Amino acid sequence: MADPAATLGGWLRRLLPQPCPGCGAQLGAERGLCPVCRAGLRPRVDSHSPLRDRAQPHLISLGEYRGVHRRAVRALKFGGARDLADVLGEALADGVPHAWDVRAVVPVPLHASRQRQRGFNQAALLGHALAARLGVPCVDALIRTRATGQQARRHAAQRDHMDGAFALRGVLPPGAVLLVDDVLTTGSTLKACQEVMLASGVSEVYAAAVAR
């Protein structure tokens, strides 16, 4: 069951004037972020991350987990600002190289208990916005088979071992897949998802995260 407070918060955001989550300026007709903060969402392609053993362009992000990026992620994840998913997802999509030839977008899943508590999966909202911009399907091809702690709130030594935490449940179209999450920290979650898909025969897995 969705958290009633989160649901009420979402309705209030739609009905009342809101400050921009990125800078605090009053939003006008815009939804999500003000024009100044939107202009600062510049996707970049990274060649170095824990997801690859060698340097190779494979990760899209909008920057470090601080400032506007951090505030936007937290407003989406914990503040019920779901309209941010469209803004952030579209910004990520604009940085995806055509050469990657992405055929599907796959969001990192929440455990069922966590999703019932929160009422939504922020990675799925980002994934649908990103996929729509790219003109490819967003496929909920992964499930989380066991609950794990919130990795971003822990030090590296405290993070849960992610082996066996995910499984494939859906059919993916042939070709490259873009895996999506809100934040990349040590990369353990994205790497575990990536390994499951590669083991199932997916030819190439790229990744996208709002912030690192």
VEXDREN-2710 file (C-alpha; in Angstrom, 1 decimal):
% VEXDREN-2710
k/r/px/py/pz
1/MET/0.0/0.0/0.0
2/ALA/1.3/3.5/-0.9
3/ASP/2.2/5.8/2.0
4/PRO/-0.8/8.2/2.5
5/ALA/1.5/11.0/3.4
6/ALA/3.5/10.6/0.2
7/THR/0.3/10.5/-1.9
8/LEU/-1.1/13.6/-0.2
9/GLY/2.3/15.3/-0.7
10/GLY/2.1/14.6/-4.4
11/TRP/-1.4/16.1/-4.7
12/LEU/-0.3/19.2/-2.8
13/ARG/2.6/19.7/-5.1
14/ARG/0.2/19.8/-8.0
15/LEU/-2.2/22.2/-6.4
16/LEU/0.0/24.7/-4.6
17/PRO/2.8/27.0/-5.9
18/GLN/6.1/25.2/-5.4
19/PRO/9.7/26.3/-5.0
20/CYS/12.2/24.8/-7.4
21/PRO/13.8/21.8/-5.7
22/GLY/17.2/22.7/-7.2
23/CYS/17.5/26.3/-6.1
24/GLY/14.4/27.3/-4.2
25/ALA/13.2/29.9/-6.7
26/GLN/9.4/30.0/-7.2
27/LEU/8.2/27.8/-10.1
28/GLY/5.9/29.4/-12.5
29/ALA/4.3/27.4/-15.3
30/GLU/7.3/25.0/-15.3
31/ARG/7.1/21.7/-13.5
32/GLY/10.0/19.9/-12.0
33/LEU/12.9/22.5/-12.1
34/CYS/13.2/26.1/-13.0
35/PRO/14.7/27.1/-16.3
36/VAL/18.1/28.0/-14.7
37/CYS/18.4/24.6/-13.0
38/ARG/17.2/22.8/-16.2
39/ALA/19.9/24.5/-18.2
40/GLY/22.5/23.1/-15.8
41/LEU/21.5/19.5/-16.5
42/ARG/24.3/18.6/-18.9
43/PRO/24.6/14.9/-19.5
44/ARG/28.1/13.5/-19.8
45/VAL/29.5/10.2/-21.0
46/ASP/31.9/8.5/-18.6
47/SER/34.5/5.9/-19.5
48/HIS/35.6/5.1/-16.0
49/SER/33.3/3.6/-13.3
50/PRO/33.2/0.4/-11.2
51/LEU/31.0/-1.1/-13.9
52/ARG/33.8/-1.7/-16.3
53/ASP/37.3/-3.1/-15.9
54/ARG/38.7/-1.0/-18.7
55/ALA/38.2/2.5/-20.0
56/GLN/35.2/2.5/-22.4
57/PRO/32.3/4.9/-22.8
58/HIS/29.5/3.2/-20.9
59/LEU/27.8/5.5/-18.4
60/ILE/25.6/8.6/-18.7
61/SER/25.2/10.9/-15.7
62/LEU/24.3/14.5/-15.0
63/GLY/27.2/15.1/-12.6
64/GLU/28.2/14.5/-9.0
65/TYR/25.8/13.8/-6.2
66/ARG/25.8/17.4/-4.8
67/GLY/24.1/20.7/-5.3
68/VAL/21.1/20.7/-7.7
69/HIS/21.6/17.0/-8.6
70/ARG/21.5/15.9/-5.0
71/ARG/18.5/18.1/-4.1
72/ALA/16.6/17.0/-7.2
73/VAL/17.2/13.3/-6.5
74/ARG/16.1/13.7/-2.9
75/ALA/12.9/15.6/-3.9
76/LEU/12.0/12.9/-6.4
77/LYS/12.8/10.0/-4.1
78/PHE/11.6/11.3/-0.7
79/GLY/9.6/14.4/-1.4
80/GLY/7.0/13.0/-3.9
81/ALA/8.2/15.3/-6.7
82/ARG/7.5/12.8/-9.4
83/ASP/7.3/15.4/-12.1
84/LEU/11.1/15.6/-11.7
85/ALA/11.4/12.2/-13.3
86/ASP/10.5/13.6/-16.7
87/VAL/13.0/16.4/-16.5
88/LEU/15.8/14.2/-15.3
89/GLY/15.0/11.3/-17.6
90/GLU/14.9/13.4/-20.7
91/ALA/18.1/15.1/-19.8
92/LEU/19.8/11.7/-19.5
93/ALA/18.4/10.6/-22.8
94/ASP/19.8/13.6/-24.6
95/GLY/23.3/12.4/-23.7
96/VAL/22.9/8.8/-25.0
97/PRO/25.2/8.3/-28.0
98/HIS/23.5/7.1/-31.2
99/ALA/26.4/4.6/-31.6
100/TRP/25.2/2.7/-28.5
101/ASP/22.1/1.7/-30.5
102/VAL/20.1/1.2/-27.3
103/ARG/17.1/-1.1/-27.9
104/ALA/15.5/-1.1/-24.4
105/VAL/15.6/0.7/-21.1
106/VAL/15.6/-1.3/-17.9
107/PRO/15.1/0.3/-14.5
108/VAL/16.8/-1.0/-11.4
109/PRO/13.9/-2.5/-9.3
110/LEU/13.0/-1.9/-5.7
111/HIS/12.1/-4.8/-3.5
112/ALA/8.4/-5.3/-3.3
113/SER/8.2/-4.3/0.3
114/ARG/10.1/-1.1/-0.3
115/GLN/8.0/-0.2/-3.3
116/ARG/4.8/-0.7/-1.3
117/GLN/6.2/1.6/1.4
118/ARG/7.3/4.3/-1.0
119/GLY/4.4/3.9/-3.5
120/PHE/6.6/4.1/-6.6
121/ASN/10.0/3.2/-7.9
122/GLN/12.0/6.3/-8.8
123/ALA/14.2/4.4/-11.2
124/ALA/11.1/3.2/-13.1
125/LEU/9.8/6.8/-13.5
126/LEU/13.2/7.9/-14.8
127/GLY/13.3/4.9/-17.1
128/HIS/9.9/5.5/-18.7
129/ALA/10.8/9.2/-19.3
130/LEU/14.2/8.2/-20.8
131/ALA/12.8/5.4/-23.0
132/ALA/10.0/7.7/-24.3
133/ARG/12.7/10.3/-25.3
134/LEU/14.7/7.6/-27.0
135/GLY/11.7/6.0/-28.7
136/VAL/12.4/2.5/-27.2
137/PRO/10.5/0.3/-24.7
138/CYS/11.0/0.5/-21.0
139/VAL/11.0/-3.1/-19.8
140/ASP/10.7/-4.1/-16.1
141/ALA/12.9/-7.1/-16.8
142/LEU/14.5/-7.4/-13.4
143/ILE/13.2/-8.2/-9.9
144/ARG/14.9/-7.8/-6.6
145/THR/14.8/-11.2/-5.0
146/ARG/15.8/-10.1/-1.5
147/ALA/15.6/-6.8/0.4
148/THR/18.9/-4.9/0.9
149/GLY/19.7/-1.8/2.8
150/GLN/19.7/1.7/1.2
151/GLN/23.2/1.6/-0.3
152/ALA/23.6/5.3/-0.8
153/ARG/23.2/6.0/2.9
154/ARG/26.0/3.6/4.0
155/HIS/29.8/3.6/4.0
156/ALA/31.4/1.3/1.5
157/ALA/32.3/-1.3/4.2
158/GLN/28.7/-1.4/5.4
159/ARG/27.0/-2.0/2.0
160/ASP/25.2/-5.2/1.5
161/HIS/26.7/-7.9/-0.6
162/MET/24.6/-7.8/-3.8
163/ASP/25.2/-11.2/-5.3
164/GLY/21.9/-13.0/-5.9
165/ALA/19.9/-9.9/-5.1
166/PHE/18.4/-9.7/-8.6
167/ALA/16.9/-12.0/-11.2
168/LEU/15.7/-11.7/-14.8
169/ARG/11.9/-12.0/-15.2
170/GLY/11.1/-10.4/-18.5
171/VAL/12.0/-10.8/-22.2
172/LEU/14.3/-8.2/-23.7
173/PRO/14.6/-7.3/-27.4
174/PRO/17.9/-8.2/-29.0
175/GLY/20.6/-5.6/-28.8
176/ALA/22.0/-3.2/-26.3
177/VAL/20.2/-2.3/-23.1
178/LEU/20.4/0.8/-21.0
179/LEU/20.2/0.2/-17.2
180/VAL/18.8/3.1/-15.2
181/ASP/19.0/4.1/-11.5
182/ASP/18.9/7.4/-9.6
183/VAL/22.4/7.4/-8.0
184/LEU/25.6/5.5/-8.6
185/THR/27.7/5.2/-5.5
186/THR/30.1/2.2/-5.4
187/GLY/28.3/0.7/-8.4
188/SER/27.4/-2.5/-6.6
189/THR/23.7/-2.4/-7.4
190/LEU/24.1/-1.5/-11.1
191/LYS/26.9/-4.1/-11.4
192/ALA/24.8/-6.9/-10.0
193/CYS/22.0/-6.0/-12.4
194/GLN/24.4/-5.8/-15.3
195/GLU/25.9/-9.3/-14.5
196/VAL/22.4/-10.9/-14.4
197/MET/21.5/-9.4/-17.8
198/LEU/24.9/-10.3/-19.4
199/ALA/24.6/-13.9/-18.1
200/SER/21.1/-14.1/-19.7
201/GLY/22.6/-13.3/-23.1
202/VAL/22.1/-9.5/-23.4
203/SER/24.8/-8.4/-25.8
204/GLU/25.7/-5.1/-24.2
205/VAL/24.7/-3.2/-21.1
206/TYR/25.1/0.5/-20.7
207/ALA/24.1/2.5/-17.7
208/ALA/22.5/5.8/-16.7
209/ALA/22.3/7.5/-13.4
210/VAL/21.2/11.0/-12.5
211/ALA/24.2/11.5/-10.2
212/ARG/27.4/9.8/-9.1
END
